[in-house]
Structures are given as C-alpha cells and as structure tokens.
Amino acid sequence: METYDHKSELTNVLVIGCGGAGLRAAIEIKSQGLDVKILGKRPKTDPHTVLAAGGVNAAFGNLDKADSWEQHFIDTYLEGYGIGDAVQIEMMAKEAPTLVEEIDNWGANFAKLDNGKLDQRFFGAHKFRRTCYSGDYTGYSILKTLLKKADELNIPIFDSQYVSELLVKDGTCFGAMSFDTISSKRSIYFADAVILCTGGHTRLWKKSSSRKNENTGDGYHLALKAGCALIDMEMVQFHPSGMVLPEEIAGTLVTEAVRGEGGMLFNNRGERFMVNYDKERMELSTRDKVAIANYTEISEGRGTKNGAVYLDISHKDREFIMKKIPSIYRQFIETQMLDISKKPMEVAPTAHYSMGGIHVNALEHCTTVNGLFAAGEVAGGLHGANRLGGNSLAEILIFGKRAGIASVNYSRKINYQLRCYETVQRAHANINKFLKKGKELAIPLQNDLREIMWKYCGVVKNKDLLLIGLQKIRNIKSKLKNLDVRIDETSCKDLVFALDLESSLISSESTVLSAIEREESRGAHQRSDFPKINREKNFNVFTKLNKNNDQLEIKKKPIKKIRQELNDLVSNAKQDNIIKNKLLE
Ligand SMILES: Cc1cc2nc3c(=O)[nH]c(=O)nc-3n(C[C@H](O)[C@H](O)[C@H](O)COP(=O)(O)OP(=O)(O)OC[C@H]3O[C@@H](n4cnc5c(N)ncnc54)[C@H](O)[C@@H]3O)c2cc1C
C-alpha cells in the first residue's frame, strides 16, 4: 500500500524510546515547562529496562564509608581498559547519588538499612558496596516509578509507533517519521529537538539476553542515516552464563549470583576448568574472563552436546537456593523442568550489552547533528571496553536527565522550527520501497544474521572469521530489495520485521568493521590473532555512513586526553583483587 499520507504532530522535544533513559529525559523536559512526546515500538511497561535485575550504582558510602565519587570513577575507568570517556565517567560518578536518591524518593522503594539509608551490595570490580537495589527487580521498580511520574506530568507516550526515519535537513534534525505497528498509519512528528533512547543491538547474536523484537540496533541505523558517527561498536559484552535450552529462549540470562553463591563450572570431563583460567578467583573471576573460559571449553570440544558447560549449585540445599536465587530456581523449573538443587544447569556465553554506540558530547549528550541528542544504551563512550554491572541504570538516569536539559536549552534558543517537504517525501519513499511482493522473508534472514554474528563475530574473533562474516552480512544485505512485505488494515508485521532487519544489518556491519579495525584484545573485544592489549595506543574506533556511496567508513582516533586531576586519581589507584563476598553482576 504505497502512500505519501501522514498525520502531523507538533512538539518541542520528541523522545524516541520509552525505556528508562527516554522516560527520564521526558520528565526533565516537561518539568521545565516544554512540550514533549515519547514514541516506542513495544509496550511502555515492557522495554528492555524491566529486565535489569541486580541494581544501580551510586557512591553513597552507606556501608563502606571510604567510598567516594573518585573511587567510582577509578573503578569504571580502569575496568573500561582506558578507552571510556573520562568526562562522562566523572559526571556519572558525581551525579549518581543525587539521581538514585531522587528516584527512590519518587517511589522506587529501594532496599533500606535499619538506619533508613539505602542498602548497598557488592557488584564485580567495584571496590566498595555501591549498588542500590530492589530485590532482583531493580529495573522494573525504576521503570514503574518513571512511568508513574510521567503519568502525573501528563506526558503522552505512544508505544506502538515504529520510528523509521529522522528528518534531517542541512545537518539539522527537525523531527521523525513513524508508523503505527498495527494499522501502519504514518505520522510525522515535527520537533525542535529529538532524543534517541532506543537501546542497544545485542539481539543480533544467536544467543542473547535480549528478547524478540528489541535491541535490533534501530537507533544506530537512524543516527548513521542522519549523519552521526558511532563509537567503538566492536565493544559488545558477552555474559558468561545464558541458558542454552529451550532453543527459543537461548541466551536468557542466568544471573552471576549463582556463581556468587557458590555455583561451580565443570566441563564434560567433570573438570572444574576455571583452575586453568584464573586459579585464584576461579568462578568469581571477572565477567570477560569467565565468558572466555566457557567459550574456550565449548569450542575446544569439552562442552556438553548442547554446546554448553555445566554450572552446578546442587551441593547447596533447596532452602538455600530458594532463599538466595529464587528466580533462577523457578526459571529452570518453568522452562526445562530441571530442579537445580538436584542437577547442574547447562550454560554458555550470551550477548548482553552494547558498550559502543552513538558518539555524543559528554556533558549534553548532543550529537554532531544539530537538535539531535542520544542517551542510554544507544549512546557510546561511557563504558569503554567493559561495562561494570550497575552502571547502566545509573547512566540512563543521569544522561537521560542531562540530554533532557540540553534539548530544552536548544529548543529555547532556536528562532524557528525547520520544515522540508523533500525530506518528508524521502522518509515516505524509504518505507514505500519495501511494500511489494518478493522472494525473501525477513525473519529467516534475521535468523541467518544472528547465526553469522554468533559464529563470525562472537566471544573470540579473528580477521579471517570477521572477513567471512562481513561477506555473509553483505550477502543478506543484497537480498533486502527482494523482501516480501505485505501490509493490510490488521497487521504490518512484515514491515516491522523488514525495518528491524535493515537496522540489524547496518549495525552488524559497523560492528564487524570496527572489530576488524581493532587489532588487539581489550576487555570484551577478544582477537585470537592479536591476543594482547596494545597499551601504547589507546584509541576509539568511529563509524560513519558515506552518503555518496552508501558505504560505512571506519576511522581510528587517539582517545581524548584525560584531565590531570583524573589522571592522578587513576595513576595512584591500587588494583583491588579482594573478591570475598562480592556478587559479580
Ligand atoms: C537480563 C539483564 C539484566 C540487566 N541487569 C542490569 C543491572 O542489574 N544493572 C544495570 O545497571 N544494568 C543492567 N542491565 C542493562 C540495562 O537494563 C540496560 O542497559 C538499560 O535498561 C537500557 O535502557 P535504555 O532506556 O537505554 O533502553 P531500553 O530500555 O532498551 O529502551 C529502548 C526503547 O526504545 C524503543 N525503540 C527501539 N527502537 C525503536 C524504533 N525504531 N521506534 C520506536 N521505538 C523504538 C523500545 O521500544 C524501548 O521503548 C541488564 C540487562 C539485561 C538484559
């Protein structure tokens, strides 16, 4: 049904994405008196943010008095292997206490100590107990609170709107095109400023802790087409333990608390193999090291027939397990009829978090396109080569708010709202080009892509694998023009899947190209052909779309110089290897 019809809407700021970052941004904008609208492509009560379990970091020092923003900075910077944006990290470390306290006061109801202060738990690689939490459902309680606040402020949320294009003219963004995911009716949202809060791209791997139809890299695609750069797309965090069965939910997270509570890893010979990878810390080693250990055992033939290793906590009694890790106990009973107090689980690494993303200025989270901002998992730079657990929930609150304020300031300063008929027509044409019969279906191609990313751009990569993967991605890309996309008044799923696939392909391609460019092993990026880190050269990898030939271009740039005071902090920091009692997630 080719059409150039649309409904027009007007707002000061348009927020794309109703996860934690999008909601926090919108609350700030409305509180400052401007008009804001939020769009999302899945139910507002069910964005990726609800999955976050373990907690959110803020250096209150409620239990460990010596904690400070400085130590939070040091832990985050060092664990990011020196390529994280120091200014972003400093902002996060300084502002987290205010923002975490604020959301608790708004109703998140985090766990409290007897003295009424927020309780704090250990998370891996944090020197002190710094992670505030609500049981094992912190993301849900944050989201619920933000939704309540947004409702009190009468912020309109349209959560069945798929954004297919940002409207950009001469380097300025003036809105977005979307369509209703059921009726396919199109809307143009004209806005002074737009904030992208669309999450990451980890659903592109066969095994992923994301769910269907989320994290398909839409924001990266929208940003590239708008003229933005992406930073360090090769930095994808693999969590050591995802479920392998049943196939439909392969990758679903098995929390690191299982290992924290005494779970042991075994290969198919019954060997407790972590002794070969980190003799001291064993199963309590860092996330990247355990992921590589699991991966190596499986790929060298010492895994189970389902492509996993065993994670065993059956030496603990059922009461202990029900008290400490009740959700995991239920997860295995419900999906596999497996009683983990009697038998071991089978687990394998799973793609978990996108550390790279849209390149933004640290303070305002603005992009290089005027009027376009980005916040949350879609933005890059904060985590460098490895994300510490608990830092992303802090990120969505802090930089959601900062992007909100910056968009308000931008909106207040502009003299007129841009319009461009040709840009709008092009946005229509970019949807219309898909609406035809064809030989290919998007879902099988998406599944092929997930296999490719897993096999050729997985936990450990090398140049040969990456080049084969790149070729295979481009082969799928060439099939996009033959997609069969049919829509009617009751469904436009074909169109949704087609656009998901288009975004997934360009996100995969930029990830693989960046991974080829980074000839070293650093944090989450592991290359068997370059097994060592190159400390001499700290650089970021940037991806841009060349509009003239529609090709992605990759550039390495030395990392920005870190401020002397921060540099002194890092240089004087002592490595902390004490892991007793520390949960790792
Ligand atoms: C199992 C699990 C556990 C985790 N635990 C923790 C934890 O304990 N602590 C922590 O700090 N972090 C944790 N994380 C990470 C954290 O949950 C995420 O990084 C964070 O919630 C991302 O929030 P966001 O607002 O950036 O994006 P999301 O919550 O992913 O929201 C993205 C929004 O964008 C919308 N969207 C996407 N594309 C489009 C489009 N084309 N058009 C319209 N809308 C679109 C989506 O519908 C959604 O509303 C965990 C992650 C997982 C998977």
The ligand as an SDF file (V2000), in Angstrom:
LIG
                    3D

 53 58  0  0  0  0  0  0  0  0999 V2000
   18.9930   -9.5320   31.8940 C   0  0  0  0  0  0  0  0  0  0  0  0
   19.5740   -8.1570   32.0600 C   0  0  0  0  0  0  0  0  0  0  0  0
   19.9210   -7.7050   33.3190 C   0  0  0  0  0  0  0  0  0  0  0  0
   20.4620   -6.4300   33.4810 C   0  0  0  0  0  0  0  0  0  0  0  0
   20.7750   -6.0160   34.7460 N   0  0  0  0  0  0  0  0  0  0  0  0
   21.2750   -4.7710   34.9390 C   0  0  0  0  0  0  0  0  0  0  0  0
   21.5730   -4.3040   36.2630 C   0  0  0  0  0  0  0  0  0  0  0  0
   21.3750   -5.0020   37.2650 O   0  0  0  0  0  0  0  0  0  0  0  0
   22.0910   -3.0590   36.3920 N   0  0  0  0  0  0  0  0  0  0  0  0
   22.3290   -2.2410   35.3320 C   0  0  0  0  0  0  0  0  0  0  0  0
   22.8060   -1.1240   35.5240 O   0  0  0  0  0  0  0  0  0  0  0  0
   22.0280   -2.6560   34.0590 N   0  0  0  0  0  0  0  0  0  0  0  0
   21.5060   -3.8810   33.8360 C   0  0  0  0  0  0  0  0  0  0  0  0
   21.1960   -4.2870   32.5610 N   0  0  0  0  0  0  0  0  0  0  0  0
   21.3320   -3.3230   31.4210 C   0  0  0  0  0  0  0  0  0  0  0  0
   20.1810   -2.2940   31.4210 C   0  0  0  0  0  0  0  0  0  0  0  0
   18.9740   -2.9580   31.6910 O   0  0  0  0  0  0  0  0  0  0  0  0
   20.0240   -1.5690   30.0690 C   0  0  0  0  0  0  0  0  0  0  0  0
   21.2620   -1.1330   29.6170 O   0  0  0  0  0  0  0  0  0  0  0  0
   19.1160   -0.3390   30.1710 C   0  0  0  0  0  0  0  0  0  0  0  0
   17.9140   -0.6680   30.8080 O   0  0  0  0  0  0  0  0  0  0  0  0
   18.8310    0.2740   28.8070 C   0  0  0  0  0  0  0  0  0  0  0  0
   17.8440    1.2890   28.9330 O   0  0  0  0  0  0  0  0  0  0  0  0
   17.5050    2.2820   27.7370 P   0  0  0  0  0  0  0  0  0  0  0  0
   16.4610    3.2390   28.2230 O   0  0  0  0  0  0  0  0  0  0  0  0
   18.7360    2.8390   27.1680 O   0  0  0  0  0  0  0  0  0  0  0  0
   16.8800    1.3590   26.5870 O   0  0  0  0  0  0  0  0  0  0  0  0
   15.6880    0.2890   26.5940 P   0  0  0  0  0  0  0  0  0  0  0  0
   15.1650    0.0030   27.9360 O   0  0  0  0  0  0  0  0  0  0  0  0
   16.2000   -0.8240   25.7620 O   0  0  0  0  0  0  0  0  0  0  0  0
   14.5280    1.0300   25.8060 O   0  0  0  0  0  0  0  0  0  0  0  0
   14.5800    1.2270   24.4080 C   0  0  0  0  0  0  0  0  0  0  0  0
   13.2720    1.8380   23.9410 C   0  0  0  0  0  0  0  0  0  0  0  0
   13.4080    2.2110   22.5720 O   0  0  0  0  0  0  0  0  0  0  0  0
   12.2730    1.7860   21.8360 C   0  0  0  0  0  0  0  0  0  0  0  0
   12.6650    1.6320   20.4180 N   0  0  0  0  0  0  0  0  0  0  0  0
   13.6980    0.9410   19.8950 C   0  0  0  0  0  0  0  0  0  0  0  0
   13.7030    1.0740   18.5390 N   0  0  0  0  0  0  0  0  0  0  0  0
   12.6440    1.8640   18.2170 C   0  0  0  0  0  0  0  0  0  0  0  0
   12.0960    2.3500   16.9890 C   0  0  0  0  0  0  0  0  0  0  0  0
   12.6300    2.0790   15.7980 N   0  0  0  0  0  0  0  0  0  0  0  0
   10.9850    3.1210   17.0520 N   0  0  0  0  0  0  0  0  0  0  0  0
   10.4090    3.4140   18.2340 C   0  0  0  0  0  0  0  0  0  0  0  0
   10.8780    2.9910   19.4150 N   0  0  0  0  0  0  0  0  0  0  0  0
   11.9780    2.2280   19.4070 C   0  0  0  0  0  0  0  0  0  0  0  0
   11.8650    0.4910   22.5410 C   0  0  0  0  0  0  0  0  0  0  0  0
   10.5380    0.1610   22.2470 O   0  0  0  0  0  0  0  0  0  0  0  0
   12.0770    0.8940   24.0100 C   0  0  0  0  0  0  0  0  0  0  0  0
   10.9570    1.6120   24.4610 O   0  0  0  0  0  0  0  0  0  0  0  0
   20.6670   -5.5770   32.3620 C   0  0  0  0  0  0  0  0  0  0  0  0
   20.3180   -6.0430   31.0930 C   0  0  0  0  0  0  0  0  0  0  0  0
   19.7850   -7.3150   30.9350 C   0  0  0  0  0  0  0  0  0  0  0  0
   19.4440   -7.7960   29.5700 C   0  0  0  0  0  0  0  0  0  0  0  0
  1  2  1  0
  2  3  1  0
  2 52  2  0
  3  4  2  0
  4  5  1  0
  4 50  1  0
  5  6  2  0
  6  7  1  0
  6 13  1  0
  7  8  2  0
  7  9  1  0
  9 10  1  0
 10 11  2  0
 10 12  1  0
 12 13  2  0
 13 14  1  0
 14 15  1  0
 14 50  1  0
 15 16  1  0
 16 17  1  0
 16 18  1  0
 18 19  1  0
 18 20  1  0
 20 21  1  0
 20 22  1  0
 22 23  1  0
 23 24  1  0
 24 25  2  0
 24 26  1  0
 24 27  1  0
 27 28  1  0
 28 29  2  0
 28 30  1  0
 28 31  1  0
 31 32  1  0
 32 33  1  0
 33 34  1  0
 33 48  1  0
 34 35  1  0
 35 36  1  0
 35 46  1  0
 36 37  1  0
 36 45  1  0
 37 38  2  0
 38 39  1  0
 39 40  1  0
 39 45  2  0
 40 41  1  0
 40 42  2  0
 42 43  1  0
 43 44  2  0
 44 45  1  0
 46 47  1  0
 46 48  1  0
 48 49  1  0
 50 51  2  0
 51 52  1  0
 52 53  1  0
M  END
$$$$
